[in-house]
Amino acid sequence: MHKITVSKDGPYLVSGDLPLIKVSIGANAAGASVRNEWSRDFAYPANYALCSCGGSANKPFCGSSHAKLSLDGT
């Protein structure tokens, strides 16, 4: 079973061997959103933590920088 848990003032905890893929929204010349662009598959373990503070040096994975930044996730 796949599960994503939002931890208090910390990372998003992912379990259950859930694939991780970066998808961007592609735009046309007028700037309108027209397509999804699948740009990267990440190697991932069965359980992992995703950065929620933006400070990780290993994005998208958590590097525990939320603790140094005193992240307030409210």
mmCIF file of the N, C-alpha and C atoms, coordinates in Angstrom:
data_MODEL
# 
_entry.id   MODEL 
# 
loop_
_atom_site.group_PDB 
_atom_site.id 
_atom_site.type_symbol 
_atom_site.label_atom_id 
_atom_site.label_alt_id 
_atom_site.label_comp_id 
_atom_site.label_asym_id 
_atom_site.label_entity_id 
_atom_site.label_seq_id 
_atom_site.pdbx_PDB_ins_code 
_atom_site.Cartn_x 
_atom_site.Cartn_y 
_atom_site.Cartn_z 
_atom_site.occupancy 
_atom_site.B_iso_or_equiv 
_atom_site.pdbx_formal_charge 
_atom_site.auth_seq_id 
_atom_site.auth_comp_id 
_atom_site.auth_asym_id 
_atom_site.auth_atom_id 
_atom_site.pdbx_PDB_model_num 
ATOM 1   N N  . MET A 1 1  ? 0.828  -1.170 0.000   1.00 0.00 ? 1  MET A N  1 
ATOM 2   C CA . MET A 1 1  ? 0.000  0.000  0.000   1.00 0.00 ? 1  MET A CA 1 
ATOM 3   C C  . MET A 1 1  ? 0.885  1.251  0.000   1.00 0.00 ? 1  MET A C  1 
ATOM 4   N N  . HIS A 1 2  ? 0.594  2.178  -0.894  1.00 0.00 ? 2  HIS A N  1 
ATOM 5   C CA . HIS A 1 2  ? 1.326  3.441  -0.976  1.00 0.00 ? 2  HIS A CA 1 
ATOM 6   C C  . HIS A 1 2  ? 0.791  4.396  0.078   1.00 0.00 ? 2  HIS A C  1 
ATOM 7   N N  . LYS A 1 3  ? 1.722  5.181  0.672   1.00 0.00 ? 3  LYS A N  1 
ATOM 8   C CA . LYS A 1 3  ? 1.282  6.114  1.698   1.00 0.00 ? 3  LYS A CA 1 
ATOM 9   C C  . LYS A 1 3  ? 2.205  7.325  1.712   1.00 0.00 ? 3  LYS A C  1 
ATOM 10  N N  . ILE A 1 4  ? 1.621  8.530  1.796   1.00 0.00 ? 4  ILE A N  1 
ATOM 11  C CA . ILE A 1 4  ? 2.372  9.768  1.965   1.00 0.00 ? 4  ILE A CA 1 
ATOM 12  C C  . ILE A 1 4  ? 1.872  10.426 3.237   1.00 0.00 ? 4  ILE A C  1 
ATOM 13  N N  . THR A 1 5  ? 2.799  10.678 4.175   1.00 0.00 ? 5  THR A N  1 
ATOM 14  C CA . THR A 1 5  ? 2.455  11.291 5.448   1.00 0.00 ? 5  THR A CA 1 
ATOM 15  C C  . THR A 1 5  ? 3.123  12.656 5.522   1.00 0.00 ? 5  THR A C  1 
ATOM 16  N N  . VAL A 1 6  ? 2.351  13.676 5.820   1.00 0.00 ? 6  VAL A N  1 
ATOM 17  C CA . VAL A 1 6  ? 2.891  15.027 5.997   1.00 0.00 ? 6  VAL A CA 1 
ATOM 18  C C  . VAL A 1 6  ? 3.287  15.143 7.465   1.00 0.00 ? 6  VAL A C  1 
ATOM 19  N N  . SER A 1 7  ? 4.586  15.252 7.728   1.00 0.00 ? 7  SER A N  1 
ATOM 20  C CA . SER A 1 7  ? 5.040  15.343 9.112   1.00 0.00 ? 7  SER A CA 1 
ATOM 21  C C  . SER A 1 7  ? 5.004  16.795 9.585   1.00 0.00 ? 7  SER A C  1 
ATOM 22  N N  . LYS A 1 8  ? 4.828  16.981 10.884  1.00 0.00 ? 8  LYS A N  1 
ATOM 23  C CA . LYS A 1 8  ? 4.742  18.323 11.447  1.00 0.00 ? 8  LYS A CA 1 
ATOM 24  C C  . LYS A 1 8  ? 6.105  18.992 11.349  1.00 0.00 ? 8  LYS A C  1 
ATOM 25  N N  . ASP A 1 9  ? 6.169  20.104 10.640  1.00 0.00 ? 9  ASP A N  1 
ATOM 26  C CA . ASP A 1 9  ? 7.392  20.904 10.493  1.00 0.00 ? 9  ASP A CA 1 
ATOM 27  C C  . ASP A 1 9  ? 8.559  20.097 9.925   1.00 0.00 ? 9  ASP A C  1 
ATOM 28  N N  . GLY A 1 10 ? 8.265  19.115 9.081   1.00 0.00 ? 10 GLY A N  1 
ATOM 29  C CA . GLY A 1 10 ? 9.320  18.287 8.510   1.00 0.00 ? 10 GLY A CA 1 
ATOM 30  C C  . GLY A 1 10 ? 8.964  17.806 7.119   1.00 0.00 ? 10 GLY A C  1 
ATOM 31  N N  . PRO A 1 11 ? 9.599  16.722 6.698   1.00 0.00 ? 11 PRO A N  1 
ATOM 32  C CA . PRO A 1 11 ? 9.431  16.245 5.318   1.00 0.00 ? 11 PRO A CA 1 
ATOM 33  C C  . PRO A 1 11 ? 8.131  15.495 5.090   1.00 0.00 ? 11 PRO A C  1 
ATOM 34  N N  . TYR A 1 12 ? 7.870  15.222 3.814   1.00 0.00 ? 12 TYR A N  1 
ATOM 35  C CA . TYR A 1 12 ? 6.783  14.338 3.414   1.00 0.00 ? 12 TYR A CA 1 
ATOM 36  C C  . TYR A 1 12 ? 7.358  12.927 3.425   1.00 0.00 ? 12 TYR A C  1 
ATOM 37  N N  . LEU A 1 13 ? 6.773  12.032 4.200   1.00 0.00 ? 13 LEU A N  1 
ATOM 38  C CA . LEU A 1 13 ? 7.281  10.670 4.331   1.00 0.00 ? 13 LEU A CA 1 
ATOM 39  C C  . LEU A 1 13 ? 6.527  9.763  3.369   1.00 0.00 ? 13 LEU A C  1 
ATOM 40  N N  . VAL A 1 14 ? 7.250  9.117  2.473   1.00 0.00 ? 14 VAL A N  1 
ATOM 41  C CA . VAL A 1 14 ? 6.656  8.293  1.426   1.00 0.00 ? 14 VAL A CA 1 
ATOM 42  C C  . VAL A 1 14 ? 7.021  6.832  1.692   1.00 0.00 ? 14 VAL A C  1 
ATOM 43  N N  . SER A 1 15 ? 6.023  5.965  1.665   1.00 0.00 ? 15 SER A N  1 
ATOM 44  C CA . SER A 1 15 ? 6.282  4.539  1.870   1.00 0.00 ? 15 SER A CA 1 
ATOM 45  C C  . SER A 1 15 ? 5.471  3.718  0.877   1.00 0.00 ? 15 SER A C  1 
ATOM 46  N N  . GLY A 1 16 ? 5.884  2.480  0.719   1.00 0.00 ? 16 GLY A N  1 
ATOM 47  C CA . GLY A 1 16 ? 5.147  1.570  -0.145  1.00 0.00 ? 16 GLY A CA 1 
ATOM 48  C C  . GLY A 1 16 ? 5.663  1.506  -1.566  1.00 0.00 ? 16 GLY A C  1 
ATOM 49  N N  . ASP A 1 17 ? 6.944  1.785  -1.766  1.00 0.00 ? 17 ASP A N  1 
ATOM 50  C CA . ASP A 1 17 ? 7.562  1.653  -3.078  1.00 0.00 ? 17 ASP A CA 1 
ATOM 51  C C  . ASP A 1 17 ? 6.842  2.492  -4.131  1.00 0.00 ? 17 ASP A C  1 
ATOM 52  N N  . LEU A 1 18 ? 6.611  3.759  -3.823  1.00 0.00 ? 18 LEU A N  1 
ATOM 53  C CA . LEU A 1 18 ? 5.914  4.682  -4.718  1.00 0.00 ? 18 LEU A CA 1 
ATOM 54  C C  . LEU A 1 18 ? 6.923  5.357  -5.646  1.00 0.00 ? 18 LEU A C  1 
ATOM 55  N N  . PRO A 1 19 ? 6.784  5.227  -6.969  1.00 0.00 ? 19 PRO A N  1 
ATOM 56  C CA . PRO A 1 19 ? 7.738  5.828  -7.905  1.00 0.00 ? 19 PRO A CA 1 
ATOM 57  C C  . PRO A 1 19 ? 7.780  7.358  -7.781  1.00 0.00 ? 19 PRO A C  1 
ATOM 58  N N  . LEU A 1 20 ? 8.923  7.923  -8.095  1.00 0.00 ? 20 LEU A N  1 
ATOM 59  C CA . LEU A 1 20 ? 9.108  9.371  -8.029  1.00 0.00 ? 20 LEU A CA 1 
ATOM 60  C C  . LEU A 1 20 ? 9.539  9.866  -9.402  1.00 0.00 ? 20 LEU A C  1 
ATOM 61  N N  . ILE A 1 21 ? 8.719  10.728 -9.998  1.00 0.00 ? 21 ILE A N  1 
ATOM 62  C CA . ILE A 1 21 ? 8.952  11.231 -11.351 1.00 0.00 ? 21 ILE A CA 1 
ATOM 63  C C  . ILE A 1 21 ? 8.735  12.738 -11.359 1.00 0.00 ? 21 ILE A C  1 
ATOM 64  N N  . LYS A 1 22 ? 9.631  13.487 -12.009 1.00 0.00 ? 22 LYS A N  1 
ATOM 65  C CA . LYS A 1 22 ? 9.460  14.934 -12.140 1.00 0.00 ? 22 LYS A CA 1 
ATOM 66  C C  . LYS A 1 22 ? 8.636  15.220 -13.394 1.00 0.00 ? 22 LYS A C  1 
ATOM 67  N N  . VAL A 1 23 ? 7.559  15.968 -13.211 1.00 0.00 ? 23 VAL A N  1 
ATOM 68  C CA . VAL A 1 23 ? 6.696  16.358 -14.321 1.00 0.00 ? 23 VAL A CA 1 
ATOM 69  C C  . VAL A 1 23 ? 6.565  17.874 -14.298 1.00 0.00 ? 23 VAL A C  1 
ATOM 70  N N  . SER A 1 24 ? 6.805  18.521 -15.431 1.00 0.00 ? 24 SER A N  1 
ATOM 71  C CA . SER A 1 24 ? 6.659  19.969 -15.554 1.00 0.00 ? 24 SER A CA 1 
ATOM 72  C C  . SER A 1 24 ? 5.492  20.275 -16.483 1.00 0.00 ? 24 SER A C  1 
ATOM 73  N N  . ILE A 1 25 ? 4.946  21.460 -16.353 1.00 0.00 ? 25 ILE A N  1 
ATOM 74  C CA . ILE A 1 25 ? 3.860  21.877 -17.234 1.00 0.00 ? 25 ILE A CA 1 
ATOM 75  C C  . ILE A 1 25 ? 4.462  22.655 -18.400 1.00 0.00 ? 25 ILE A C  1 
ATOM 76  N N  . GLY A 1 26 ? 4.245  22.157 -19.618 1.00 0.00 ? 26 GLY A N  1 
ATOM 77  C CA . GLY A 1 26 ? 4.752  22.816 -20.812 1.00 0.00 ? 26 GLY A CA 1 
ATOM 78  C C  . GLY A 1 26 ? 3.762  23.850 -21.320 1.00 0.00 ? 26 GLY A C  1 
ATOM 79  N N  . ALA A 1 27 ? 4.285  24.931 -21.877 1.00 0.00 ? 27 ALA A N  1 
ATOM 80  C CA . ALA A 1 27 ? 3.436  26.019 -22.368 1.00 0.00 ? 27 ALA A CA 1 
ATOM 81  C C  . ALA A 1 27 ? 3.663  26.234 -23.860 1.00 0.00 ? 27 ALA A C  1 
ATOM 82  N N  . ASN A 1 28 ? 2.645  26.799 -24.502 1.00 0.00 ? 28 ASN A N  1 
ATOM 83  C CA . ASN A 1 28 ? 2.786  27.167 -25.908 1.00 0.00 ? 28 ASN A CA 1 
ATOM 84  C C  . ASN A 1 28 ? 3.363  28.589 -26.015 1.00 0.00 ? 28 ASN A C  1 
ATOM 85  N N  . ALA A 1 29 ? 3.486  29.124 -27.215 1.00 0.00 ? 29 ALA A N  1 
ATOM 86  C CA . ALA A 1 29 ? 4.090  30.447 -27.438 1.00 0.00 ? 29 ALA A CA 1 
ATOM 87  C C  . ALA A 1 29 ? 3.328  31.559 -26.726 1.00 0.00 ? 29 ALA A C  1 
ATOM 88  N N  . ALA A 1 30 ? 2.031  31.363 -26.515 1.00 0.00 ? 30 ALA A N  1 
ATOM 89  C CA . ALA A 1 30 ? 1.216  32.377 -25.838 1.00 0.00 ? 30 ALA A CA 1 
ATOM 90  C C  . ALA A 1 30 ? 1.291  32.250 -24.309 1.00 0.00 ? 30 ALA A C  1 
ATOM 91  N N  . GLY A 1 31 ? 2.002  31.222 -23.833 1.00 0.00 ? 31 GLY A N  1 
ATOM 92  C CA . GLY A 1 31 ? 2.146  31.030 -22.395 1.00 0.00 ? 31 GLY A CA 1 
ATOM 93  C C  . GLY A 1 31 ? 1.072  30.187 -21.751 1.00 0.00 ? 31 GLY A C  1 
ATOM 94  N N  . ALA A 1 32 ? 0.170  29.624 -22.559 1.00 0.00 ? 32 ALA A N  1 
ATOM 95  C CA . ALA A 1 32 ? -0.893 28.781 -22.019 1.00 0.00 ? 32 ALA A CA 1 
ATOM 96  C C  . ALA A 1 32 ? -0.357 27.379 -21.729 1.00 0.00 ? 32 ALA A C  1 
ATOM 97  N N  . SER A 1 33 ? -0.788 26.788 -20.630 1.00 0.00 ? 33 SER A N  1 
ATOM 98  C CA . SER A 1 33 ? -0.395 25.422 -20.282 1.00 0.00 ? 33 SER A CA 1 
ATOM 99  C C  . SER A 1 33 ? -1.036 24.460 -21.270 1.00 0.00 ? 33 SER A C  1 
ATOM 100 N N  . VAL A 1 34 ? -0.212 23.623 -21.912 1.00 0.00 ? 34 VAL A N  1 
ATOM 101 C CA . VAL A 1 34 ? -0.746 22.747 -22.954 1.00 0.00 ? 34 VAL A CA 1 
ATOM 102 C C  . VAL A 1 34 ? -0.374 21.278 -22.813 1.00 0.00 ? 34 VAL A C  1 
ATOM 103 N N  . ARG A 1 35 ? 0.611  20.960 -21.982 1.00 0.00 ? 35 ARG A N  1 
ATOM 104 C CA . ARG A 1 35 ? 1.029  19.565 -21.893 1.00 0.00 ? 35 ARG A CA 1 
ATOM 105 C C  . ARG A 1 35 ? 1.841  19.323 -20.622 1.00 0.00 ? 35 ARG A C  1 
ATOM 106 N N  . ASN A 1 36 ? 1.904  18.062 -20.235 1.00 0.00 ? 36 ASN A N  1 
ATOM 107 C CA . ASN A 1 36 ? 2.796  17.643 -19.171 1.00 0.00 ? 36 ASN A CA 1 
ATOM 108 C C  . ASN A 1 36 ? 4.081  17.150 -19.807 1.00 0.00 ? 36 ASN A C  1 
ATOM 109 N N  . GLU A 1 37 ? 5.213  17.533 -19.254 1.00 0.00 ? 37 GLU A N  1 
ATOM 110 C CA . GLU A 1 37 ? 6.512  17.088 -19.756 1.00 0.00 ? 37 GLU A CA 1 
ATOM 111 C C  . GLU A 1 37 ? 7.177  16.235 -18.686 1.00 0.00 ? 37 GLU A C  1 
ATOM 112 N N  . TRP A 1 38 ? 7.280  14.938 -18.966 1.00 0.00 ? 38 TRP A N  1 
ATOM 113 C CA . TRP A 1 38 ? 7.907  14.001 -18.048 1.00 0.00 ? 38 TRP A CA 1 
ATOM 114 C C  . TRP A 1 38 ? 9.406  14.107 -18.260 1.00 0.00 ? 38 TRP A C  1 
ATOM 115 N N  . SER A 1 39 ? 10.120 14.660 -17.279 1.00 0.00 ? 39 SER A N  1 
ATOM 116 C CA . SER A 1 39 ? 11.510 14.986 -17.528 1.00 0.00 ? 39 SER A CA 1 
ATOM 117 C C  . SER A 1 39 ? 12.532 14.140 -16.779 1.00 0.00 ? 39 SER A C  1 
ATOM 118 N N  . ARG A 1 40 ? 12.133 13.463 -15.722 1.00 0.00 ? 40 ARG A N  1 
ATOM 119 C CA . ARG A 1 40 ? 13.149 12.718 -14.978 1.00 0.00 ? 40 ARG A CA 1 
ATOM 120 C C  . ARG A 1 40 ? 12.511 11.677 -14.080 1.00 0.00 ? 40 ARG A C  1 
ATOM 121 N N  . ASP A 1 41 ? 13.066 10.485 -14.115 1.00 0.00 ? 41 ASP A N  1 
ATOM 122 C CA . ASP A 1 41 ? 12.722 9.449  -13.139 1.00 0.00 ? 41 ASP A CA 1 
ATOM 123 C C  . ASP A 1 41 ? 13.846 9.430  -12.114 1.00 0.00 ? 41 ASP A C  1 
ATOM 124 N N  . PHE A 1 42 ? 13.503 9.409  -10.842 1.00 0.00 ? 42 PHE A N  1 
ATOM 125 C CA . PHE A 1 42 ? 14.507 9.363  -9.787  1.00 0.00 ? 42 PHE A CA 1 
ATOM 126 C C  . PHE A 1 42 ? 14.668 7.935  -9.297  1.00 0.00 ? 42 PHE A C  1 
ATOM 127 N N  . ALA A 1 43 ? 15.900 7.551  -8.970  1.00 0.00 ? 43 ALA A N  1 
ATOM 128 C CA . ALA A 1 43 ? 16.121 6.292  -8.276  1.00 0.00 ? 43 ALA A CA 1 
ATOM 129 C C  . ALA A 1 43 ? 15.616 6.513  -6.854  1.00 0.00 ? 43 ALA A C  1 
ATOM 130 N N  . TYR A 1 44 ? 14.867 5.576  -6.329  1.00 0.00 ? 44 TYR A N  1 
ATOM 131 C CA . TYR A 1 44 ? 14.270 5.780  -5.019  1.00 0.00 ? 44 TYR A CA 1 
ATOM 132 C C  . TYR A 1 44 ? 14.237 4.461  -4.250  1.00 0.00 ? 44 TYR A C  1 
ATOM 133 N N  . PRO A 1 45 ? 14.372 4.542  -2.925  1.00 0.00 ? 45 PRO A N  1 
ATOM 134 C CA . PRO A 1 45 ? 14.204 3.342  -2.106  1.00 0.00 ? 45 PRO A CA 1 
ATOM 135 C C  . PRO A 1 45 ? 12.714 3.098  -1.856  1.00 0.00 ? 45 PRO A C  1 
ATOM 136 N N  . ALA A 1 46 ? 12.371 2.006  -1.192  1.00 0.00 ? 46 ALA A N  1 
ATOM 137 C CA . ALA A 1 46 ? 10.969 1.686  -0.920  1.00 0.00 ? 46 ALA A CA 1 
ATOM 138 C C  . ALA A 1 46 ? 10.320 2.728  -0.014  1.00 0.00 ? 46 ALA A C  1 
ATOM 139 N N  . ASN A 1 47 ? 11.101 3.347  0.870   1.00 0.00 ? 47 ASN A N  1 
ATOM 140 C CA . ASN A 1 47 ? 10.609 4.394  1.768   1.00 0.00 ? 47 ASN A CA 1 
ATOM 141 C C  . ASN A 1 47 ? 11.575 5.572  1.691   1.00 0.00 ? 47 ASN A C  1 
ATOM 142 N N  . TYR A 1 48 ? 11.045 6.789  1.572   1.00 0.00 ? 48 TYR A N  1 
ATOM 143 C CA . TYR A 1 48 ? 11.914 7.957  1.482   1.00 0.00 ? 48 TYR A CA 1 
ATOM 144 C C  . TYR A 1 48 ? 11.198 9.191  2.001   1.00 0.00 ? 48 TYR A C  1 
ATOM 145 N N  . ALA A 1 49 ? 11.968 10.256 2.220   1.00 0.00 ? 49 ALA A N  1 
ATOM 146 C CA . ALA A 1 49 ? 11.422 11.519 2.720   1.00 0.00 ? 49 ALA A CA 1 
ATOM 147 C C  . ALA A 1 49 ? 11.690 12.598 1.679   1.00 0.00 ? 49 ALA A C  1 
ATOM 148 N N  . LEU A 1 50 ? 10.660 13.382 1.370   1.00 0.00 ? 50 LEU A N  1 
ATOM 149 C CA . LEU A 1 50 ? 10.781 14.471 0.405   1.00 0.00 ? 50 LEU A CA 1 
ATOM 150 C C  . LEU A 1 50 ? 10.900 15.804 1.129   1.00 0.00 ? 50 LEU A C  1 
ATOM 151 N N  . CYS A 1 51 ? 11.763 16.672 0.638   1.00 0.00 ? 51 CYS A N  1 
ATOM 152 C CA . CYS A 1 51 ? 11.984 17.989 1.228   1.00 0.00 ? 51 CYS A CA 1 
ATOM 153 C C  . CYS A 1 51 ? 10.703 18.819 1.162   1.00 0.00 ? 51 CYS A C  1 
ATOM 154 N N  . SER A 1 52 ? 10.372 19.461 2.261   1.00 0.00 ? 52 SER A N  1 
ATOM 155 C CA . SER A 1 52 ? 9.208  20.348 2.286   1.00 0.00 ? 52 SER A CA 1 
ATOM 156 C C  . SER A 1 52 ? 9.603  21.799 2.543   1.00 0.00 ? 52 SER A C  1 
ATOM 157 N N  . CYS A 1 53 ? 10.896 22.029 2.839   1.00 0.00 ? 53 CYS A N  1 
ATOM 158 C CA . CYS A 1 53 ? 11.319 23.382 3.195   1.00 0.00 ? 53 CYS A CA 1 
ATOM 159 C C  . CYS A 1 53 ? 12.066 24.098 2.075   1.00 0.00 ? 53 CYS A C  1 
ATOM 160 N N  . GLY A 1 54 ? 12.526 23.346 1.079   1.00 0.00 ? 54 GLY A N  1 
ATOM 161 C CA . GLY A 1 54 ? 13.267 23.936 -0.026  1.00 0.00 ? 54 GLY A CA 1 
ATOM 162 C C  . GLY A 1 54 ? 14.755 24.087 0.222   1.00 0.00 ? 54 GLY A C  1 
ATOM 163 N N  . GLY A 1 55 ? 15.222 23.687 1.393   1.00 0.00 ? 55 GLY A N  1 
ATOM 164 C CA . GLY A 1 55 ? 16.625 23.896 1.745   1.00 0.00 ? 55 GLY A CA 1 
ATOM 165 C C  . GLY A 1 55 ? 17.536 22.698 1.549   1.00 0.00 ? 55 GLY A C  1 
ATOM 166 N N  . SER A 1 56 ? 17.012 21.576 1.111   1.00 0.00 ? 56 SER A N  1 
ATOM 167 C CA . SER A 1 56 ? 17.829 20.378 0.960   1.00 0.00 ? 56 SER A CA 1 
ATOM 168 C C  . SER A 1 56 ? 18.851 20.525 -0.168  1.00 0.00 ? 56 SER A C  1 
ATOM 169 N N  . ALA A 1 57 ? 20.060 20.047 0.061   1.00 0.00 ? 57 ALA A N  1 
ATOM 170 C CA . ALA A 1 57 ? 21.080 20.031 -0.981  1.00 0.00 ? 57 ALA A CA 1 
ATOM 171 C C  . ALA A 1 57 ? 20.872 18.838 -1.915  1.00 0.00 ? 57 ALA A C  1 
ATOM 172 N N  . ASN A 1 58 ? 19.993 17.927 -1.552  1.00 0.00 ? 58 ASN A N  1 
ATOM 173 C CA . ASN A 1 58 ? 19.749 16.711 -2.330  1.00 0.00 ? 58 ASN A CA 1 
ATOM 174 C C  . ASN A 1 58 ? 18.286 16.646 -2.774  1.00 0.00 ? 58 ASN A C  1 
ATOM 175 N N  . LYS A 1 59 ? 17.744 17.780 -3.239  1.00 0.00 ? 59 LYS A N  1 
ATOM 176 C CA . LYS A 1 59 ? 16.341 17.827 -3.666  1.00 0.00 ? 59 LYS A CA 1 
ATOM 177 C C  . LYS A 1 59 ? 16.080 16.802 -4.760  1.00 0.00 ? 59 LYS A C  1 
ATOM 178 N N  . PRO A 1 60 ? 14.968 16.165 -4.741  1.00 0.00 ? 60 PRO A N  1 
ATOM 179 C CA . PRO A 1 60 ? 13.773 16.420 -3.966  1.00 0.00 ? 60 PRO A CA 1 
ATOM 180 C C  . PRO A 1 60 ? 13.760 15.733 -2.606  1.00 0.00 ? 60 PRO A C  1 
ATOM 181 N N  . PHE A 1 61 ? 14.841 15.022 -2.273  1.00 0.00 ? 61 PHE A N  1 
ATOM 182 C CA . PHE A 1 61 ? 14.878 14.279 -1.024  1.00 0.00 ? 61 PHE A CA 1 
ATOM 183 C C  . PHE A 1 61 ? 15.242 15.184 0.149   1.00 0.00 ? 61 PHE A C  1 
ATOM 184 N N  . CYS A 1 62 ? 14.755 14.830 1.324   1.00 0.00 ? 62 CYS A N  1 
ATOM 185 C CA . CYS A 1 62 ? 15.012 15.595 2.541   1.00 0.00 ? 62 CYS A CA 1 
ATOM 186 C C  . CYS A 1 62 ? 16.466 15.438 2.962   1.00 0.00 ? 62 CYS A C  1 
ATOM 187 N N  . GLY A 1 63 ? 17.086 16.551 3.320   1.00 0.00 ? 63 GLY A N  1 
ATOM 188 C CA . GLY A 1 63 ? 18.445 16.536 3.848   1.00 0.00 ? 63 GLY A CA 1 
ATOM 189 C C  . GLY A 1 63 ? 18.495 17.027 5.282   1.00 0.00 ? 63 GLY A C  1 
ATOM 190 N N  . SER A 1 64 ? 17.350 17.075 5.952   1.00 0.00 ? 64 SER A N  1 
ATOM 191 C CA . SER A 1 64 ? 17.199 17.522 7.339   1.00 0.00 ? 64 SER A CA 1 
ATOM 192 C C  . SER A 1 64 ? 17.464 19.006 7.530   1.00 0.00 ? 64 SER A C  1 
ATOM 193 N N  . SER A 1 65 ? 17.484 19.775 6.460   1.00 0.00 ? 65 SER A N  1 
ATOM 194 C CA . SER A 1 65 ? 17.714 21.217 6.585   1.00 0.00 ? 65 SER A CA 1 
ATOM 195 C C  . SER A 1 65 ? 16.548 21.916 7.263   1.00 0.00 ? 65 SER A C  1 
ATOM 196 N N  . HIS A 1 66 ? 15.363 21.288 7.284   1.00 0.00 ? 66 HIS A N  1 
ATOM 197 C CA . HIS A 1 66 ? 14.213 21.894 7.964   1.00 0.00 ? 66 HIS A CA 1 
ATOM 198 C C  . HIS A 1 66 ? 14.503 22.132 9.443   1.00 0.00 ? 66 HIS A C  1 
ATOM 199 N N  . ALA A 1 67 ? 15.334 21.288 10.045  1.00 0.00 ? 67 ALA A N  1 
ATOM 200 C CA . ALA A 1 67 ? 15.666 21.454 11.454  1.00 0.00 ? 67 ALA A CA 1 
ATOM 201 C C  . ALA A 1 67 ? 16.537 22.693 11.668  1.00 0.00 ? 67 ALA A C  1 
ATOM 202 N N  . LYS A 1 68 ? 17.469 22.936 10.754  1.00 0.00 ? 68 LYS A N  1 
ATOM 203 C CA . LYS A 1 68 ? 18.336 24.110 10.855  1.00 0.00 ? 68 LYS A CA 1 
ATOM 204 C C  . LYS A 1 68 ? 17.586 25.394 10.539  1.00 0.00 ? 68 LYS A C  1 
ATOM 205 N N  . LEU A 1 69 ? 16.595 25.294 9.662   1.00 0.00 ? 69 LEU A N  1 
ATOM 206 C CA . LEU A 1 69 ? 15.838 26.473 9.245   1.00 0.00 ? 69 LEU A CA 1 
ATOM 207 C C  . LEU A 1 69 ? 14.667 26.783 10.165  1.00 0.00 ? 69 LEU A C  1 
ATOM 208 N N  . SER A 1 70 ? 14.444 25.942 11.176  1.00 0.00 ? 70 SER A N  1 
ATOM 209 C CA . SER A 1 70 ? 13.300 26.085 12.076  1.00 0.00 ? 70 SER A CA 1 
ATOM 210 C C  . SER A 1 70 ? 11.997 26.209 11.269  1.00 0.00 ? 70 SER A C  1 
ATOM 211 N N  . LEU A 1 71 ? 11.781 25.244 10.398  1.00 0.00 ? 71 LEU A N  1 
ATOM 212 C CA . LEU A 1 71 ? 10.599 25.242 9.546   1.00 0.00 ? 71 LEU A CA 1 
ATOM 213 C C  . LEU A 1 71 ? 9.318  25.252 10.374  1.00 0.00 ? 71 LEU A C  1 
ATOM 214 N N  . ASP A 1 72 ? 8.429  26.163 10.036  1.00 0.00 ? 72 ASP A N  1 
ATOM 215 C CA . ASP A 1 72 ? 7.098  26.205 10.634  1.00 0.00 ? 72 ASP A CA 1 
ATOM 216 C C  . ASP A 1 72 ? 6.121  25.830 9.534   1.00 0.00 ? 72 ASP A C  1 
ATOM 217 N N  . GLY A 1 73 ? 5.708  24.593 9.519   1.00 0.00 ? 73 GLY A N  1 
ATOM 218 C CA . GLY A 1 73 ? 4.861  24.079 8.447   1.00 0.00 ? 73 GLY A CA 1 
ATOM 219 C C  . GLY A 1 73 ? 3.409  24.459 8.526   1.00 0.00 ? 73 GLY A C  1 
ATOM 220 N N  . THR A 1 74 ? 3.033  25.314 9.472   1.00 0.00 ? 74 THR A N  1 
ATOM 221 C CA . THR A 1 74 ? 1.623  25.682 9.564   1.00 0.00 ? 74 THR A CA 1 
ATOM 222 C C  . THR A 1 74 ? 1.252  26.552 8.391   1.00 0.00 ? 74 THR A C  1 
# 
